[in-house]
Amino acid sequence: MNNLKRIIFRIYEKAIKVKYVIDKPLRQRRQRQLVIAKAEKRTFISYINQIDCRIVIDPDSFLPSRVFVNRCYEPDLVRYLKRILRPGMICVDAGANVGYLSMLMAKRVGKTGRVVSFEPTQRSFAALCRNVQLNGLTNVMSEQVALSDHNGTLEFHEGPLDYDVYNSAGKISHPSALSVTFKNTIVPCMTLDSYLSANQIKKVDLIKIDIEGGELSALRGMKETLEYNPQALLVIEFADQTTLGFGYQAREIGSWLEVRDWKLSIIKKFGLTAHTSAERDWNGEIVVASKPNR
C-alpha cells in the first residue's frame, strides 16, 4: 500500500510540474497586467480559485500580487487546511495579513463556524476588512490587535507594502528584509486568553500563528485556551530567520509545546504531515501541533 501511495504521489507531483510549465504564458500575462496596474496606481479584484474567494489585488502589496500571478500562496498549507477544516469549527488566524487564509477558513467552516482574525497593522487590516466584506463573509471577526503574552501595547516595525509580510514586533532579522527601512509604531496587543474570555468564546478548534517571530509570546498568552481545548490543532510557522529578532531560536517554540504534551508534525507536499522533533534548524516550515488523543 505504501508503494502504491508513493507511485500516486509521484504521478501527481509530475502532473503539477507539467501544469506549471503549461501555465507559464498565463503567468506572464498576469505579470504584465500587474505591471500595468502598478504604473496606473490602481487596484483591481480577482477571483482566486484556490480559496474560492475574490480578493482585492494591490500590485504594490507582496501577498496579493503573488496570489494573482501564481493563483495560489502556500499551496501545501492550503491543501492541509482544506483537508481538516469542517463546518462549525472555530478558528483563530493570528497574523491574518490581507485575509487570504482567513477567507479560506471562513468558507470551509461555514455559517455555523467562526473565524477570528488578528492583524495589527492599519494597511493590512483595512485590506482584510475589505476582502471579508467583498465576499460577504459574515462569520469573520476582524480585530486590529496583535496577539502577545500581555495586554496593552507593544512596539511594532512596519515596512513598505511590498515587504509587509515581514512586519514584526521584533527586530527585523529576515535576510530578505534587512536592507529595507521599517518604521516604528505602537499597536495594541492582548493575550488570546483575554480576548476569548471577553467575547465568551469557549471552544477553539484551530489556531494558526504566523507573526514573524512572535509565535512564542502568542503561545504564552493562550495557556488557558490550550488547556481547555485539547482537541485544537495549532498551525505555526517555525523560522529561525524571524525568531532571531526576538532573541530566541524556533526550536524553543517546539520545546515549549512538547513539554506540555503537544506532538509536532511538519506539513509536507500535498498537505500531508509527518512527525518531527523540535530539535533541528527551522527555515520557515509550517508545523502542526496536536494532542496525542487528537
N, C-alpha and C positions, 0 to 999 in steps of 0.2 A: 504493500500500500504506500509506504514511504517513497519507493522508487517511482510509483505512478504519480504521486504528488510532485516529485521533483521534475518529472517529464512535463507535466501540465504547466508548472511554473516556468520552465524554460521556454516552452512554446508561447506562453502568454507574454513573457519578457521580450522575446523576439518580435512578437506582434506589436508590442508597444514601441520598440525601436523602429520598426518599419513604418508605423503610423507617424512617428516623429519626423522621419525623413520625408514622407509624403506631404506632411503638413507644412513643410518649410516655406513654400511660396505664400501660404496663408499667413504664417507668422511674419514674414517680410512685409506683406501688405498691411497687416495690423500695426507693425512698427512704423511704417510710413504714415499711417493715419495718426498715430501718436505724435509723431514729429510735427505734422501739420497743426494738430490741436494745440501743441505746446507753443508753436510760433504764433498762433492766433489767440493764445492765452484763454482758452475755453475748456470747460469740462463737458463730458457727454455721458450718456447712460448706455451700458452694455449688459446683455443677459449672459450670465456665466452658468453653463450647463452643469458644471461640477458641483455647485451648491444650489442649483435650481432657484437662483435669485438674480435680480437686476442689481447692478452696482454702479455708483457714480464714479466715473473714471477721471481722475485728475492726473494729467500727464506729468505733472511735477512730483507727484507722490509715489514713493517707492513701491508699496504693495499693489495699489490699484493698477499702475502701469504694467507691472509684470503679470498680474492676473489677466489683463486684457490681451497682452501679446501671446502668452502661453496657454491661456484659457484655464489655468489651474495654478495653485500655490500649495506647496507641501502636500503633494498628492497622496503619499503613503499615510500621512496623518488623517487626511480627509477620508480615505478608504477605511481606516480603522474606526473613525467616528461613525461613519455610515453603518458599519457592521454592528456596533454595540449600542447605539442610541435607540431608544424605544419611546413610543408615545407615553406621556405622563411623567417623564423624567424631569428632575430639577437640576439644572446645570449652572455652573459658575464659570465665566470667562474672564480671567484676570490678565490684563494686557490685551484688550479687545482690538486695539487699533481702530480701523475703519469698520469693523464688524464682520469681516469675512467668515470667520468660524462661528461667531455668534449667530449669524443668519442661518448657517448650515444646521447648527444645533436647534434653532427655533423651528426650522422646517421639519426636523426629524422627531422632536418631542411633541409637536402638535399643540392644539389649543388646550389640552389637558395638562401640558407641561409648562415649564417656565425656564427662562434664561436670564441670569443676572450678569450684566456686562460692565466691567470696570475699566475705565480709560481716563487717566488724569489730565492729559494734555488737551488744550482747547481745540486745536485744529482737528486732531484725530477724533475727539469726542463729537464735534459738530458733524463730521463725516459719518460717524457711527449712527448718530441720530437720524441723519438724512437717509441713509441706506435702510435703516429699520422702517422708517415711515414710508419710503418708496415701495417697499414690499408688503406693507400692511401687516407687519408682524406685531400683533398686539400682546404677544406673550414674552416680550423682551423688556426688561427693566434696565435702562442705561444709567450708569452712575459715573459722574466725573470725579472719581476718587481713586487714590492709589491704595492697594492693599499692602499692609505692613504689619509690624508687631506692636504697634501702639496707635492710639487715637490722637489726632492733632494735625500737624503739618510736617512736611519734610522738604528738603531742597531737592529740586529736580533739574536735570540737564536736558534741554530740548534743542534738537538740531534742525537744520533746514528740511523742507518737505521730502527731498529725495534721500534723506538719511533718517527719517522719522522712526524707522523700525529699531534704531539704536538708542532712542530716548531712554534715559535711565535715572534712577535716584542715586546711583553710584557713580564713581569716577568713570568717564568714558574710556574703556580699555579694549574695545573690539578693534582688531587691526584694520578693518575696513573703514573705521571712522576716526582714526587717530589724527588725521590731517584736517579734520573738519572742525569749525568753531561751533560749539554748543553754548547756548545762553542759559544762565542760571535763573530759575524761577522757584516760587514756593507753591506747593499744591497741597490740598487736603488729603489726609490719609486716615485709615482706620483698620481695625482688625476685622477679619471675616466673621469671627465670633460675635463681635459687637453689632455688625451690620445685620446678620441673620436674626439675632435676638431682637433688635429694634423693629425689624419687619416681620417678626413672628413666623419665620421660615425655619422649620424644624428638620426637614428632610432634604438631603442633598445627595444626588446620585453620581455626579461627575464634576470635578473641579479641574479646569485647565489653567496652568500657570506658566506664562511666558513673559517675564517682566525684566529681561535684560540684567540678570544677576541678583535681583531682589527676591528670588524664589524662597530662600531660606527664611528671610524675615516674614514673608507672607505665611509660610507654614507655621512659624511660631505664633502667629496671630490667629490660627484656626485650630488650636489644640482641642477645644471643646467640640467643635464641629466634627473633627475626625474621630474623637472618642465616641460620639453618639451616632455616627454614620459609618459603621464598619463595612457596609455594603458599597460605599462610594469608591469610585475609581479616580485616581489622580493622574493627570496627564501633564508632565512637567518637562520643560527644556533644561537639559544639563549642558552647560557651556562654560569651560574654564576661561574663555575669552572675555566673558561678561562678569562672572563671579569675581574675577581679579579686581574689578573696580570696587568691590565691597570688601576686599581683603581676605577672601577665602577661596577654596577650591570646590568645584562642583561635586566632587565625591562626598563632601560634607553634607550635601542635601540628601544623598542616598543613605549615608550613615545615620542621619537624624531619623529617617524613615525606618530603616532596618532595625534600629534599637527599639522601635515601637511596633515591631512585628509586621511591618509592611513589606511585601515582596516586590522586587523590581523586575520589570521586563522592558525590553527595548523594542520600539516599533521599527519593523524592517520593511522590505519591499512588499507591495500589495496590501499593506496594512496588517500584516501578520506580526505576532510578537514572539520574542524568545527571552527566556530567563537570563538575567545578567546580575552582576555584582557592582556595588558602588565603587570598589577599589580598582579604578582604572582612570585613564585620562579621558576627558569628555570634550567633544568638539562640536557641540550643538545638536546632539541627538535628543530625540523625544522619548521619554521614559514613562511607562505606566506603572503606578504603584497600586497594589491591591492587597487586601487581607486574604490569608490562606483559605478561609471558608467562603470567599467570594467565588 
